[in-house]
Amino acid sequence: MLECLSDLNRNLLDQIGVELCVAKGTPDDVFRKLTSFYNVSLLAYESDTEPYAMARDSKVKDIAANSNVKVFTLATHTLFDPEVLFKKNKNQVPGAYNGFLKIIEDLQPNKPIDTTNNLIQNSIMVPTEIKNKKCITLSSNESLSFYDSIPTISEFNK
């Protein structure tokens, strides 16, 4: 995953002159801080079905709701949104492959979107503090800092 982030970072820098910034902290804490500091109005991310991710996303969605931030999620690592399939089958997991086939017979997978072109066309506005990877002081006793570059596994454990 870190190699993918490094590649994405290089592509963003080459194509639109922006680098990824990786904040230090837990997802809910980082989101809470950035939301209030930058008056975030929309959060978009890939939904995940792993229990850890669902718990994390639930916390972030609660913070977003309390901060009047609209949340937009997409199921992108499966052909079909698992939640849609589950609801379509009366909140039951199909017991056999044929049951699964019956559920999806009239569904079409979402078409992929070309986000790189979208980003270029919409020209991203990146706050100077993040672009320069400086520590942001949020209040007298609270701050948020960033890694200097895409971190390695050992840097995550510090």
N, C-alpha and C positions, 0 to 999 in steps of 0.2 A: 504494500500500500504506500509506503514512504517513497518508493521509486516512482509510482504513479503520480504522487503529489509533486515530486521533483520535476517530472516530465511536464505536468500541467503548468507548473510555475515557469519553466523555460518557455513553453508555448505562449503563455499569457504575456510574458515579458517581451518576446520576439514580436508578437502580433499586435498587442495594444499597449505595451509599455507599462504594464501593471504586474506586480508580484503578489503571490499569495502571502498572507500574514497569518501566522499560527499563534493564537493567544495561549497563554499559560493559565491553567485552571480547569475546573470541572465545567462541562457544557452548560449546566444551568447557571452557575455563577458567572461565567464569561458572558452568556447571553443577557443575563439580568443587567450586568454592568454596561455592556455595549448598547443595549436597548435604551437605557435611561440617558446615557451620555450623548448618543447620536439621534435621539428621537426616531428610532426605527418604527416604520409603519407596516412593513411586510417581511415575513420570514418564509423562505422557500427552501425545502430540503427533501431528500429522498427518504421515504418511509422504510422501515425495517421491521421484520417480524420476529427477530430474536428477543427473548425476554429482557435482556439488559437494555437493548435499544428502545424497546417499548416503554420501559420504566423511565429512561432518560428523556425520551420524547414527551412523555406525559408531563414531566416536571417543566420542560421548556414550554409546552403548550399552555400550562397553567400560568406561567410567568407572562407569556404573550397575551393571554386573555386578560390578565390583571393590568397589563400595560397598554391595552387597546391596539395590539399588534395583530394584523391578519396573518393567518398561517396557511400556507399552500404546500401540500405534500404530493409527491408522486411515487408510485410503486414502479421502480425502474430496473430492479435486478431480477424481476420475474416477468414472463410474458403477460400475465394477468395479475391484477391487483388481488392479493389473497383475501382481503376483506370483502371485496365484491363477490368473489367466488363463494365465500363462506355464507354471506347473506343470501345469495341466489339459491343455495342449497338448504334453506331454512335453518341456518346457523348450525349446520352439521358438516363434519368432514366426510367426504365420500369414502366408503369402505373399500372400494376397488377402482381400478383404472377405468373400467367402463363407466362407472358413476361419474368420474372426473370428466371423461369425454362428453358425457351427456350434458354436464353443466356448461362446458365451454363451446358446445356446438354452434351457438348463435352469437358468440362473442368474437370480437376482433381485437388482437393485441394493439396497444397504442403504437402509433408510428413514432420513430425516434425523431428528436428535434436537434437541430444543429445549433447548439448553444454558443459555439465560438463565433459564428457569424452574427448571432443575436447580440453578443457582448460588444462586438466591434461596431455594429450599427447603432447601438444605444449609448455608446461611449460612456464608460463607467466613471463616476465621480468618486474618487477614493480620498477620504479625509487625510490631510497632511500627516497627522500624528501616526496613522496606521501606515501610510506610504513610507514614512521614514522609520517605522518600527520603533518608535519611542514609547516609553512608558506613559500611559495616560493617567493623570491624577484626577480622580473622580470627586473626591471630597478630602477633608483633612486627614482622614484615617483609611482611605480606600484608594487603591490604584489597580491598574491592569497592565501587564507587561507582555511582550511578544518575543518569540525566538528570533534570532538574527537571520536565520534561514530555515529551510525545511529541516526539522530536527531528526536526529537519528534515534534509534530505539533507546540507546543509553541516555540520551538527553531527556527523553520522556520520563525516565525513572528518577530524575533528580528532583 
